[in-house]
């Protein structure tokens, strides 16, 4: 019985670490960028309506580009993994 548990734990680690890492990174990106963008949009729109003038957007273009590059990285990794492993999770 202990051999089965040891084999299962080795097997579980081998196939579960990549999805776990991806889901964790995706969740952290979501909780970092989503509130930041929602709050910045709200404050920016409120400020524009109060001053009746369009003010610069509070989030820098570099921050948005960082998000785009992160998403491209996830997509490229998934594409490469599917290309080189022929869709098999090994």
N, C-alpha and C positions, 0 to 999 in steps of 0.2 A: 504493500500500500504506500509506504513512503516514497518508493521509486516513481509511482504514478504521479504523486504530488510534485516531486522534483522535476520530472519530465514536463508536467503541465506548466510549472512556473518558468522553466527555461523557454518552453514554447510560447507561453503567453508573453514573456518579455520580448522575444524575437519578433512577433507580429504586432504587438500593441504599442511599442514605444513611438513609432512614427506617427500613427494617428493621434495618440495622446499629445504629442508635442505639437502637432498641427492644430488640434482643437484648442489647446491651451493658448497658443500664440494668437489664434483667431479671436478667442474670447477676450484676451488682454487688449488686442487692438480695438475690438468693439467697445470695451469699457473705457478706453482712453480717448478714442477719436469721436465716438457718437455723442457723448455729453458735451464735449468741447465744441463741436460744430453746432449742435442744437442751441446751446446757451449763447454762443457767439452770434448765430443768426438772429436770435431773439433780441439780444442787446443792440446789435447793429441796426436792425429794423426799427426798434423803438427809438434809438438815437436819430435815425434818419427822419422819422415822422415828427419827432419833437423839434428838431432844428430846421425842418423843411429843406434840408440840404443833404446830398449824398456824401457821406464821409467814407474814408478808406475802410475796407473790410478788415476786421481785427485779426484774422488768421493770415499768416504769411503764406505766400505761394510755396515756399520751400517746405512748409509743414504738409501741405496738400500733396506736393510731389513725393515726399517721403512715404505717405500712405499709398500712392500709386505704385512706387517702386517696391514696397512691401508686397502689395497684391500681385504685381508681376512676378516677384520672386516665388510666391506660393504657386502661381499658375505654371511657371517654368519648371519648378520642381515636379509638380504633378505630371506635366507633359513628358518630361524626361524619364520619370519613373515608369510611366506607361509605355514609352517608346523602347526603353532598354530592357524592361522585364517582360515585354509582350503582354502586359495587363495582369501578370501573375504577381501575387503578393508574397514574394520570397525574399 
